[in-house]
Amino acid sequence: MYSNTFWSFFQVALLCLSLLSLVTARPPDESTAPTKPSTIQLRSEVVKTTLPPARAAAAAPATPPPPPSGFAGCYKDGKSIPEGSARIYTTGPNLVTVNEICLNDVTKHLQPALAEAWPDDYTYSVFMPALYKGNDTAYRCRGFKDFYGSAVIGRVAAAKWKGVTAYGGKYATQAAASNEARTFACAEAEGDHFGCVTHLAATPSETALAQCKALMFDAVPYLKAVSGAAGKTVVGGDFNLKYDKGSSTNVQLCVPNGYTRKGDGDVQHIIAMNSLVFQDTDHGGMMYTDHPWFSADFTVR
Ligand SMILES: *[C@@H]1O[C@H](CO)[C@@H](O)[C@H](O)[C@H]1NC(C)=O
């Protein structure tokens, strides 16, 4: 699908609103860890799911994942999920980030689609729900049956698989007018890559920028230090910030030295540490969701 020197990344917002090993990650050991930033709070709601190589798993069906059902009442009747799954399968990226997604749709549809694209490799997903500001509990999808949030979904070559450590957190700064506390999820695929996803405040932009700085300048370096991550590092998501040179809330203001950002011309961005070299980006329409899909190809320096 892609040669080993190529690395591809895929971001999509799937406005919609479930095997595997479900593991709740624990926050890092405080005693030995570097100083935890005050701009973020690590949370235990994060959910990690790993899948062994589909070809090797005796019980794995040779057919694509089952079509979703029961999405009535979801955004566009849930059609964004098969549409997103198909796009993930045909693109075959190494890493995918999704926003505004239900946990079950990640583990039952999107992650299996990536696993189908890479049948010899391991896949993982790390999901972090948004939180209700009023009572600090996990945000629910419509119907209250499932959790609502963002996920990073990745692939690791079987020979390189050493497991994944999952982190999730919320930002100390939140928009006053919203009931939805914004969060992030990060995955340290040991020895391979470190990837994060976030969905930042819709408004005001100043809040989104403060959250972006908390993620890029505080959370990412802290979690990389805590997990011992080295090498490929990518963050993607709906930042609710645009690239606008003249603006005091230009998304570029939260891109650290040594990182490069590419955007979809709107609010979705992919920010990669410079050991990954951007080659090109691509995007395209999605019928059933409110943002295009957006992808980037890299070479590994
Ligand atoms: C938390 O607040 C939300 C939104 O007001 C509400 O729907 C939900 O039931 C509350 N959850 C708990 C556990 O109180």
Ligand as a Chemical Component Dictionary entry (heavy atoms), coordinates in Angstrom:
data_LIG
# 
_chem_comp.id                   LIG 
_chem_comp.type                 NON-POLYMER 
_chem_comp.pdbx_formal_charge   0 
_chem_comp.three_letter_code    LIG 
# 
loop_
_chem_comp_atom.comp_id 
_chem_comp_atom.atom_id 
_chem_comp_atom.alt_atom_id 
_chem_comp_atom.type_symbol 
_chem_comp_atom.charge 
_chem_comp_atom.model_Cartn_x 
_chem_comp_atom.model_Cartn_y 
_chem_comp_atom.model_Cartn_z 
_chem_comp_atom.pdbx_ordinal 
LIG C1 C1 C 0 -24.093 15.412 33.431 1  
LIG O1 O1 O 0 -24.654 16.525 32.775 2  
LIG C2 C2 C 0 -25.300 16.225 31.541 3  
LIG C3 C3 C 0 -25.680 17.506 30.864 4  
LIG O2 O2 O 0 -26.357 18.338 31.696 5  
LIG C4 C4 C 0 -26.472 15.319 31.813 6  
LIG O3 O3 O 0 -27.152 15.034 30.606 7  
LIG C5 C5 C 0 -25.951 14.030 32.422 8  
LIG O4 O4 O 0 -27.032 13.171 32.745 9  
LIG C6 C6 C 0 -25.154 14.349 33.684 10 
LIG N1 N1 N 0 -24.497 13.116 34.133 11 
LIG C7 C7 C 0 -24.466 12.757 35.399 12 
LIG C8 C8 C 0 -23.762 11.459 35.729 13 
LIG O5 O5 O 0 -24.949 13.427 36.277 14 
# 
loop_
_chem_comp_bond.comp_id 
_chem_comp_bond.atom_id_1 
_chem_comp_bond.atom_id_2 
_chem_comp_bond.value_order 
_chem_comp_bond.pdbx_ordinal 
LIG C1 O1 SING 1  
LIG C1 C6 SING 2  
LIG O1 C2 SING 3  
LIG C2 C3 SING 4  
LIG C2 C4 SING 5  
LIG C3 O2 SING 6  
LIG C4 O3 SING 7  
LIG C4 C5 SING 8  
LIG C5 O4 SING 9  
LIG C5 C6 SING 10 
LIG C6 N1 SING 11 
LIG N1 C7 SING 12 
LIG C7 C8 SING 13 
LIG C7 O5 DOUB 14 
# 
